[in-house]
Amino acid sequence: MDKKEIEYRISELKLDYIRLQNDLEKLESVDGKLSPLEKQIASIEEELSELRKRLREQ
C-alpha cells in the first residue's frame, strides 16, 4: 500500500468506527447485545493502529 491508499483506508475506517459507535450507543439504550459491535470496534482500532504505524514508517 502506498501513502494515499493507507490514508484512504484510514478515512474509511474512521467512518465505520463512528457508525459503529452510534449503533453501540443505540443498543446500549435498549439493552441490546453489544459484544459483536464491540469486537468490530476493537478490530477497527487494531487496523487503524497498524495503518498509522505503516504511515509513519513511510
Backbone as CSV, one residue per row, in Angstrom:
resi,resn,N_x,N_y,N_z,CA_x,CA_y,CA_z,C_x,C_y,C_z
1,MET,0.834,-1.188,0.000,0.000,0.000,0.000,0.878,1.251,0.000
2,ASP,0.505,2.192,-0.842,1.240,3.446,-0.810,0.558,4.406,0.175
3,LYS,1.155,5.567,0.336,0.685,6.530,1.334,-0.769,6.929,1.113
4,LYS,-1.142,7.190,-0.124,-2.519,7.609,-0.430,-3.518,6.496,-0.100
5,GLU,-3.166,5.270,-0.420,-4.055,4.147,-0.126,-4.238,3.969,1.381
6,ILE,-3.168,4.120,2.117,-3.240,3.998,3.576,-4.120,5.110,4.145
7,GLU,-3.914,6.330,3.680,-4.720,7.450,4.162,-6.201,7.257,3.826
8,TYR,-6.482,6.746,2.634,-7.864,6.498,2.235,-8.486,5.421,3.123
9,ARG,-7.744,4.356,3.367,-8.255,3.273,4.219,-8.508,3.773,5.647
10,ILE,-7.621,4.617,6.153,-7.809,5.190,7.485,-9.105,6.002,7.515
11,SER,-9.359,6.774,6.475,-10.598,7.560,6.393,-11.826,6.662,6.399
12,GLU,-11.766,5.570,5.639,-12.882,4.617,5.611,-13.127,4.020,6.990
13,LEU,-12.054,3.637,7.653,-12.173,3.021,8.969,-12.732,3.990,9.997
14,LYS,-12.334,5.237,9.894,-12.865,6.241,10.821,-14.373,6.379,10.662
15,LEU,-14.854,6.384,9.428,-16.289,6.479,9.188,-17.016,5.250,9.737
16,ASP,-16.435,4.069,9.497,-17.019,2.837,10.050,-17.047,2.879,11.569
17,TYR,-15.976,3.364,12.152,-15.868,3.443,13.608,-16.970,4.340,14.185
18,ILE,-17.170,5.485,13.570,-18.202,6.418,14.027,-19.584,5.777,13.910
19,ARG,-19.836,5.112,12.789,-21.128,4.453,12.588,-21.358,3.387,13.657
20,LEU,-20.339,2.578,13.920,-20.466,1.512,14.920,-20.651,2.084,16.324
21,GLN,-19.960,3.171,16.623,-20.130,3.812,17.934,-21.574,4.276,18.120
22,ASN,-22.143,4.853,17.070,-23.534,5.292,17.132,-24.475,4.107,17.326
23,ASP,-24.217,3.023,16.589,-25.026,1.816,16.743,-24.903,1.256,18.152
24,LEU,-23.694,1.280,18.675,-23.451,0.770,20.020,-24.223,1.577,21.058
25,GLU,-24.217,2.879,20.911,-24.961,3.740,21.835,-26.463,3.451,21.781
26,LYS,-26.966,3.232,20.573,-28.390,2.914,20.433,-28.715,1.592,21.121
27,LEU,-27.875,0.581,20.905,-28.112,-0.717,21.523,-28.007,-0.649,23.044
28,GLU,-27.070,0.141,23.531,-26.936,0.290,24.983,-28.207,0.868,25.587
29,SER,-28.824,1.777,24.864,-30.024,2.425,25.398,-31.221,1.476,25.464
30,VAL,-31.186,0.405,24.680,-32.288,-0.566,24.701,-31.835,-1.925,25.239
31,ASP,-30.705,-1.948,25.904,-30.138,-3.175,26.482,-29.966,-4.290,25.445
32,GLY,-29.454,-3.921,24.286,-29.218,-4.904,23.220,-27.908,-5.633,23.424
33,LYS,-27.662,-6.605,22.550,-26.430,-7.397,22.609,-25.275,-6.590,22.013
34,LEU,-24.250,-6.340,22.820,-23.177,-5.430,22.427,-21.913,-6.118,21.926
35,SER,-21.679,-7.351,22.308,-20.387,-7.974,22.041,-19.992,-8.015,20.559
36,PRO,-20.898,-8.292,19.611,-20.458,-8.262,18.205,-19.955,-6.883,17.773
37,LEU,-20.663,-5.843,18.187,-20.229,-4.491,17.836,-18.916,-4.139,18.517
38,GLU,-18.773,-4.540,19.754,-17.527,-4.262,20.480,-16.349,-4.951,19.804
39,LYS,-16.565,-6.156,19.298,-15.498,-6.877,18.583,-15.136,-6.163,17.294
40,GLN,-16.145,-5.672,16.572,-15.882,-4.941,15.333,-15.102,-3.658,15.621
41,ILE,-15.493,-2.964,16.670,-14.804,-1.729,17.041,-13.352,-2.021,17.414
42,ALA,-13.128,-3.070,18.171,-11.760,-3.446,18.548,-10.933,-3.790,17.319
43,SER,-11.541,-4.477,16.371,-10.847,-4.834,15.134,-10.466,-3.584,14.343
44,ILE,-11.369,-2.628,14.266,-11.086,-1.372,13.566,-9.957,-0.625,14.265
45,GLU,-9.995,-0.594,15.589,-8.934,0.087,16.342,-7.578,-0.539,16.065
46,GLU,-7.529,-1.870,15.997,-6.264,-2.555,15.693,-5.778,-2.210,14.296
47,GLU,-6.687,-2.250,13.320,-6.292,-1.945,11.947,-5.847,-0.493,11.815
48,LEU,-6.544,0.424,12.474,-6.128,1.827,12.448,-4.730,2.000,13.028
49,SER,-4.482,1.331,14.122,-3.170,1.405,14.756,-2.081,0.909,13.804
50,GLU,-2.337,-0.217,13.169,-1.361,-0.786,12.233,-1.143,0.134,11.034
51,LEU,-2.217,0.688,10.493,-2.088,1.571,9.336,-1.340,2.850,9.686
52,ARG,-1.605,3.400,10.849,-0.899,4.609,11.273,0.588,4.325,11.450
53,LYS,0.900,3.146,11.972,2.296,2.736,12.128,2.968,2.641,10.765
54,ARG,2.282,2.019,9.803,2.835,1.889,8.452,3.015,3.254,7.805
55,LEU,2.092,4.157,8.072,2.159,5.504,7.511,3.375,6.255,8.047
56,ARG,3.635,6.104,9.348,4.799,6.767,9.956,6.114,6.202,9.411
57,GLU,6.116,4.924,9.062,7.340,4.287,8.587,7.676,4.662,7.148
58,GLN,6.714,5.187,6.427,6.968,5.525,5.013,7.700,6.833,4.874
